[in-house]
Amino acid sequence: MLKLYGTYWWAFVARGILAVLFGIAALLLPGITLHVLALLFAAFLIVDGIFSLATSVWGKSLDQRWWLLLLEGLMGIGIGAVALAWPGLTVLAIILFIGFWALFTGMLELTAAFSLRGETAAQWLLGLSGIISILFSLILFSSPEAGVVVMAWLIGLYAILFGMVLIVLGFRLRRHNLIFSVNL
């Protein structure tokens, strides 16, 4: 799995940059309607899902656990497509969609982190990303009726934190890929 992640380290960095940009937009524009926020989040989910999906398909021959990224990508694309098709969903529905995506993503990232145990010292970053996602989902599930501005800030902070962890993870994986390539 380390070879798969190391080869496509840049996909983690790209996902992280997209998440940070989305988070900044949510923080700077908290007064935007939930409709616009839903469309932005849907676009982010679809692009993030495409990166995960492509990484899994390209790396299928590198690791037997490639399907974790495939599931994450399909889930992101699916939820993003639903959010694009019905942007007028209620605040509660959008918040629950985001919560389920964060919960599912967190569980898959924790699973991947545990499967990397012993392969790299950077697996804790993937685990941390999973824990952050799960905690974020629990916050959303416990208080879905919170105001749009507060929710935009929560989503923005989550996206920035999640993105920063993915960027650091991507560069750590790049370092492992360089070491792996030299050792061949």
N, C-alpha and C positions, 0 to 999 in steps of 0.2 A: 504494500500500500504506500510505503514511503517513496518508492520509485515512481508510482503513479502521481502522487501529490507533488513530488519533487520535479518531475518532468513538466507538469502544468502549473507550476508555482504562480505564474503570471495571472492565471484565472482567479486565484485567491486575491491577488493584489487588485485586479480589475473589479471584482465583486466588492472589495473593501472600499475602493475609491467611489464606486457608485453609491454604496450605502452612506458614506460620509457626505457626499453631495446631496443626497436625498435628505439626510438628517439636517444639514445646514438649511436647506430650503424650508423644511418643516419648522425649524426654530425661528428663522427670519420672517416667515410669513404665517404666523399662527392664526391670524384672522381669516385666512382663506377658507372658503367653504369646504365642508367635508367632501363634497362632490369632487372638487379639484384635488384634494388630498387623496381621495380614493383613486382617482385617475393616475396621479403621480406614483402612488404605491403600487398600483396594478402594473404600470410600466416598469417600475423597479423589479417587481416580482418576476415578470416575464423575462427581462434581460438577465437577471440573476439566475433564473431557471435555465435559460439557454446556455449560459456559461457552465453551469453545473452539468447539464445534459451533455454538452459537447465534450467537456473534460472526461466524463465517464465513458463516452463512446470512443474517444480517441485513446484513452488509456485502458480499454478493455483487455488488451493483451498483456498489460503490465502487471495487473493485479486482479485476483479473484473477487475482491471486495469492491469492485468498481460500481456495483449496483447501488451502493449507498448514495453516491452522487447522482446516479440516475433517478432514484426515488425522490431525492431532494429537488432535482431539477423539474421532474414531472409535477410534483406538488406545487412548486412555485409558479410554473406556467399555467397549471390548471386554476389555481386560486386567482392568479392575475387575470386570466381570461374571464372568469366569472365577474370579477370586479369591473372589468372593462365593459362587459355586456350589460351589467345592471348597476351603473354608477349611482342610481337613485335609491339604492338600498338604505335602510335606516341606519342611523349612527350605531345602534347596537349590533346590527348584522356586520357592518364593516369592522367594528372593533373585534367581534368574535372571529371573523375571517383572519384578521391579523393575528389574533391570539392563537388560533389553531395552527397557522403557518409557523409562528415563532416556537410553539411547543413541539411540533413535528420536526422542525429544523434542529432545535436544541437536542432532541432525543437522538436524531441521526448523527449529529456532531459528537455527542458523548459516546455513542457506539463506535464511531470512527476513532475517537481519541483512545478508547480502551483497546481497540484492535491494533493501535500503533504502539501500545505499551512495550517498552524495551527496544523499540526500533529507533527512537529519536528522543532527545530531551525536549523537543518543541511540542510534543503531544499535549502538554498541559495547556497550550494556547488554544488548541482546538476544543479541549474540554472546557476551558473558560468561556469560549464563545458559546458552547452548548448550554452551560449554566446560565449565562447572561440571557440567552434566548428563552430558556424555561422560566426564569424569574420574571422576565418581561411578560410572558404569557399569563403567569399567575396574577400579576398586577392587573392586566387587562380583564381577566375573568372575574377578579374580585370587585372591580369597580367599573363596569362597562358604561354606567350612566354619567360618568365624569364629563365635564364640559369639553367642547371641541378644542378650545385653545389648550387646555391642560393635556388633552389627548395628543394634540399635535406636538407639544413639547416633549411628552413622554416618548412618542414615536421618534421624534428627532434625536433626542438623547440616546435612545436605544440604537438607532441606525448609526449614529456617529461612533458610539462605543463598539458596536458589533463590527463596523467597517474598519476601525483602527486595529482591532484584534486580527481581522482577516489580513490586513496589509502587513502587519508584523509577521504573522504566520507565513504569508506568501514569501516574504524575503528570507525568513529562516529556512523554508523549504527550498528556496533557490540555492542557498548556501549548501544544503545537503545534496542537492542535485549536482552542484559543481564538484563537491567532494566525491560523490558517487561516480561522476564522469571521469575524474582524474584517476580513480582507483581501477577503472576498467582497463 
